[in-house]
Amino acid sequence: MDYKRITTDPERMGGMPCIRGLRIPVATVIGMVAEGMKDDEILKAYPDLEHDDIREALRFAASAVRERELPLMKA
């Protein structure tokens, strides 16, 4: 998948995937979504973000999980 809004730079945020070169990690955005925050709440907390940034962060996270074998704990 091609990501136009996700960037990585070893000199910024330790190479962590961020939104459009900003110091806003994809993981931060995904965490906010996971906590139940609405897009408008996220955009209010991070005014430099756009709706499309949130959508692309979700696509990026889904792809990252899909490409890995994750161990699951049995209940």
N, C-alpha and C positions, 0 to 999 in steps of 0.2 A: 504494500500500500504506500502511496505517496502522501506525505504529510507536509503541507505548506505552512502550517501554523505551529508545528512542533520543531524546536531547535535544540541542538546540543552543542556545547562549547566547553572544552576542557578547562578554559580559563574563567568560566562563569558557572557558579553554583556547583563546582566540582564535576562538571560534565553531565549533570542531571538533566533529563529532558524537561524543557521549559516551554512556555507559551511565547511564540514570536520573539525570542531573544530577550524577553523581559525576565526579571528575577522572580517569576511566578512558576514554580514547578508544577508539572502535570499532576504529580501525586497530591499536591495541595488542592487542586481543583477537583480531582476525583474524590478525595476525602470529604470535601464539602458536599458534593452530590450524594455520597454515601450516607452522610449525616442527615440527609433529607432537605438540604437547602434548595430553594427554588432558584432558577437562573437569575431572576431579578435581584435576589438577595446576594448571590455571588458577585454579580456585576456591581452592586452597591459597595460591597466590601473591597472589590478590586476594580476601580473605575477604568483602568486601562484594558480590561478584558472586553471581549465582544461575544455575542451569543455563539457565533461560529467557533470560537476558541473552546468553549465548553463542549460542543458536539465533537470536535476533533480530538479533544482530550479523552473523551469517552471511547471513541473509535480506536485511539492509540492504546488505551488500557486494555480494551477487549482483544486487540491483536497481540499485545504482549503476553497476556494470559494464555491465549490460544496457542502460542508458539512454545510454551514451556510445559514440561511435565511437572505437575504440582502434587506433592504427597498429600493425601487426605487422611485425617485421623478418623479411626472408626469409633463410633459411639458405643 
